Amino acid sequence: MNVKLKYNNAQRISYEHGVVWGKKLFQRCLDGDKNELLQMQSQDNSRAFSRGVGVGVLSAYNDFLRGKHGKEKE
């Protein structure tokens, strides 16, 4: 189910930045590097950014699961 969010240009950019940030956050959690996680800070605290982070983390997790299950089938 695709949900269309009505964002203006600045909100859309903030959302897209959040998606990228969320994917990086998930990857750094997998890598287990505490110092890298501590250095991740964003000045953006908008709702659009927060939604983007959530989408990014879920997307990265989904990709991770697909990759993990893909390797098991081989």
Summary of the structure (lengths in Angstrom):
residues: 74
radius of gyration: 14.2
end to end distance: 30.3
largest distance: 44.5
contacts: 188
relative contact order: 0.20
helix: 76%
strand: 0%
